[in-house]
């Protein structure tokens, strides 16, 4: 699959990948460089109010 870098540095993730990985709107990603590749890793961030309740 090939995609294009768009204005504002945006890249479209092909729908086959979005559906296959069950990604949702507003999904957050950790972005890193792996050799000559850009790596996007889905992440979950716990809301701060939940962290305070656990303390």
C-alpha positions in Angstrom: 0.0 0.0 0.0 1.1 3.5 -0.8 -0.1 6.8 0.7 0.9 10.4 0.3 2.1 13.0 2.8 -0.5 15.8 2.6 -0.4 19.4 3.7 0.0 19.9 7.4 2.1 16.6 7.5 -1.0 14.4 7.4 -1.0 10.8 6.1 -4.1 8.7 5.5 -4.0 5.2 6.9 -5.6 2.8 4.4 -9.0 1.5 5.4 -7.8 -2.2 5.3 -5.3 -1.3 8.1 -7.8 0.8 10.1 -10.5 -2.0 9.9 -8.0 -4.8 10.4 -6.6 -3.2 13.6 -10.0 -2.0 14.8 -8.8 1.6 15.1 -11.3 4.2 16.1 -11.8 7.9 15.4 -9.4 10.0 17.6 -7.2 7.0 18.3 -3.9 8.1 19.7 -0.5 6.8 18.4 3.1 6.8 19.7 5.2 7.9 16.7 8.8 6.7 16.4 11.5 6.0 13.9 12.6 2.4 13.3 15.6 2.5 10.8 14.2 4.1 7.7 10.5 3.5 8.7 8.0 5.6 10.6 6.3 3.5 13.2 2.8 4.3 14.6 1.8 2.3 17.7 -1.8 2.7 19.0 -1.8 3.8 22.7 -4.4 4.1 25.4 -4.1 7.0 27.8 -5.9 6.8 31.1 -7.8 10.0 32.0 -6.1 12.0 34.8 -9.2 11.9 37.1 -9.0 8.1 37.1 -5.3 8.1 38.1 -6.1 10.5 41.0 -8.9 8.1 42.2 -6.5 5.2 42.5 -4.1 7.0 44.8 
